[in-house]
Amino acid sequence: MNMKRTFAGCLILIAVLALAIVSAGCVNQPAGDEQGIDVPDVSDIVRLDKVEKTGTTYSIGDTMEVILTIRDGMKLYVKECDDGISIDSKEISVNPGDKEISCVKFTITALKEGNHAFQIGIDHPLSEVYGFDDVIYEDTMHVVDTGDEPMTPRGVFTRISYADHPPYSGEFVEISIRGNATTGYKWVAAENKDLIISEPVYIPDDAPEEMAGVGGTFHWYVTSDTPGDYQFTAYEMPPAGDEPTGRVIVPIEFAKKAADLPDPVVLFTVEKTGITYNIGDTMEVILGVQNGTKLYVKECDAGISIDTKEITVKHGDKELTCSKFTVTALKDGNHTFSIGIDLPVSSNSGLDNVIYEDTMHVAKTGAEPMTPRGVFTQIGEHPPLPGEYVEISIRGNATTGYKWVSAENKDLIISDSIYIPDEAPEGMVGVGGTYHRYVTADKPGEYEFTAYEMPPAGDEPTGRAIVPVVFAKKAD
């Protein structure tokens, strides 16, 4: 697993939308045959990258089109544009099969000769969660003053996402390129040892009976066994000779599934968070009880009260015994408390007898109590050892623009973040979800994992979660 010692914002998932390039020339010899995998089931195809027309050199007046999927909360915009070209944008609907998908069409027009670069940017509440930077498409328009009649449009590239996540290893990206096999010209995929590429499927356009010479589309289905950034390259080959007459490069990124991450031995769940409490508010701390252990209130300030109850928590297909500590704010002030543990192996494992401690900041506001304002759960089968993983999950809602980011900690190894939205009926938007991180350490010791809730604008946190993490030493 690619782990990082990182401040939040370094994230595991890769953008659903990314750069696509259409260019000319030849670098590598195309492969004679593809790898011959079967055409995948339609449910396994999560994205379509479609090159409808290709252009390498444009005349003044020529246009190209870039069509990109837009989702709820997303904004696409022209980030950079040379003065030798102009760019217009328009929201459109694209109908692949029986679906209707919202897209933005960018029309780039050549105004004067030269090499003119442009970029399409993205503004999205999930940008950091999915690993977006703020550029999802960039290209250069090579314009010559030939006096030829403009071809409009000369180049068209469309990227349509069927899923709400980037392609995972084992899922398929369909790549289609317009062509005309009846002319003897054909598109051939270049060999790539890191990609699994189907044999091409050529589908001619519908045409009246006995009409010859109609064009069509070359289709490939592409996947990979391992996550990473790759390039699919295809060459247009003439009927005779081995010098390509065109080239298309489509970058493809395959993300890592949560299932590829390590099995955690301890799970921390922060379901609700509160920094400042009102009188009457409660917070809950739920801690797993392992065989032979006893949990108890070790310290409790006079400004709070703590009740204890043994409960059962379901985690996957397991039922785990836990102790629930309900902490109630009685008066304003900063009130500390700690939960102790009697554990038979405490001295061997390097644990002290405090497994959770916190401070409840209580304000005398008179506001309506929120019960419970904070819920924290820790379950596990044994104290984690260095090299074993602790999973930390925090409830949130990325669709609002608010996000949870982890603070840097040089003593902890912290994974990139995975945001998993809740299941919701089709068409329902704005549902919440959970941010997940996997944490380990090289050495035994007591550490703190800290995360901040950041608003869509500004750099002042609106929430904070501190999770104490203890890595024990192996018993001799």
HURANOR-V372872 format. One record per helix or strand of 2 or more residues. SS is the DSSP state (2 for helix, 1 for strand). FROM is the first residue (numbers start at 1). TO is the last residue. If there is no record, write none. Layout:
# HURANOR-V372872
ss-><SS | SS>
from-><FROM | FROM>
to-><TO | TO>
This chain:
# HURANOR-V372872
ss-><1 | 2 | 1 | 1 | 1 | 1 | 1 | 1 | 1 | 1 | 1 | 1 | 2 | 1 | 1 | 1 | 1 | 1 | 1 | 2 | 1 | 1 | 1 | 1 | 1 | 1 | 1 | 2 | 1 | 1 | 1 | 2 | 1 | 1 | 1 | 1 | 1 | 1>
from-><21 | 42 | 45 | 58 | 63 | 74 | 85 | 101 | 114 | 135 | 155 | 172 | 181 | 186 | 196 | 201 | 216 | 228 | 246 | 258 | 264 | 276 | 282 | 294 | 304 | 318 | 333 | 346 | 354 | 374 | 389 | 398 | 403 | 413 | 417 | 433 | 445 | 463>
to-><23 | 44 | 53 | 59 | 69 | 81 | 94 | 110 | 124 | 144 | 161 | 179 | 183 | 189 | 197 | 204 | 223 | 237 | 255 | 260 | 272 | 278 | 288 | 300 | 315 | 329 | 342 | 349 | 363 | 380 | 396 | 400 | 406 | 414 | 421 | 440 | 454 | 472>
